[in-house]
Amino acid sequence: MSNSLAEPGAPGPAAPGRNSHETGARGPFHGSAAFWLALMAGPLSFGIAGPALVLDDAARDLGVSTGAVTWTVTAFGWGIAVGTPLLAGLLDRRGPRAALTVCGLLVLLGAGLVAGIPVLPVLVLGTALQGLGTAGLTATAMSLADSPRVMGLVTASLAVVGSTAPLAGSLVNDLLSWQATLALPVLSAIAVPFAAARCVHGAAATREPFDPVGTALLTALVTALVFVPHQPLIAGVGSVAAAALLAAHVRARPRGFVPAVLVRTPSFLVSAGLAFALAVVNFGMMYAIPERLEDHTSWSSSEIGVAMVWPLLLGGTLSWFVVAVSARTGRRPVITALVTLAVLGPVWAAFSTAAAALLAAQALTSIAAASGQGAFAVHATSAVPDGQRPPAIGLFNLAYLLGAAFGPAIVSLLAL
């Protein structure tokens, strides 16, 4: 990684102005130990995509509409969107062991409610708690990743699990129950004690006092943004108002919950913005390509679902290697290559009708988004002082997750 990505004079574990990504210094999660970080992060994708094929069964057993059951998915999405910056803040102020403990308990509590009490309000609460916990575990895993290769493994685990989550959820439903499918994010808790045991330096990254106003404003902003696709007018007005208040608060308290150094660092903003854009394209394509396949093939819905696995799985698998290589190629070639793939995919899909071509288009955007999440996370955290790494990871992941939420909504609007 080029040293120009780091803040001049920022403290680092190996040399002034450099961090472990740049020096190649090994931390406690190199080699096979990196597996625990991947296991801790990957199951978040079960909460996003795992319920896709079991909602009808859940609705039938609960005696409600399928639309009502989708609130469990919305609640999980809200949990990961809100939990990503909030629990990254906990990591920043209390250190990794405290963050791992709190997030692990949230996941276990949420999974217990989901698996044990089949009542819709309880299921919504349980999935929201799982979202909060897995978001924190993912942010912690990315913060503990001490090299581009390990970061690539963590982000690849999210993409690989996401590509197989609908089929895995369906199989768990057949073997156990739909409640077990909704509780699949609990698998992330398996890695918590092993990861915590390796966090020998558990000190907090900052001694800044807690910022309740900044926390509340960011939570309000994220909540409003999550609901923009569902209630565009009300949530849109709320988002603008919350953003304005948060911007004023950041100016008044530059070392608060949203550090001013992050929003004043162009490299960080560019990395987060690119991750958002790639996520919009990829997750939008995940909704658009099945529609194109349905229009231009005779495949059933289940056949389309199976066919969609391989391009997503390919993208997640290749991303590990792309992120690792990106550390040696420099920032500009990586941006150029990934943006080119993200543009080429939708263009190819728009002018193609053959199934193989449409699936290849999905593979291109999947490679771009999964690789971008890892590579740009390295760029984003290298652009700020090491002490700001946890909040940087939290806000970067928030940008990516919001892209995942907005992509399908934009496709829906274009289809009207």
RAPE-V68882 format. One line per field, one symbol per residue. psi: psi as a letter, one per 20 degrees, with the letter a starting at -180 (. if undefined). A space follows every 10 residues. Layout:
psi=???
This chain:
psi=ppiiiqppjq qrihqpjqah hhijqpaikr bhhhhhgghh ggihhhhgih ihjjhggggg hikrqhhhhi hhgghggggh gghghghhhg ghhirhgggg gghghggggg hggghhnmpg hhgggghggh ggghgghghg ghhiojqhgg ghgghhhggg ghhigggghg ghghherhhh ghjhiihhih ighhghhimh njqqiqjqqq nhghggghgg gggghhjghh mggghgghgg ghgghhghhh hhnikbhnph hgijohhggg gghgggghgg gghghhhhgh gghhhjrjqr ghhggghigg hghgggghhg hggghhhiir gghgggghhg ghghghgghh jqipghgghh ghhghggggg hhggghgggg hiirqhijgg hggghghggg hhhhhhghhg gghhi.
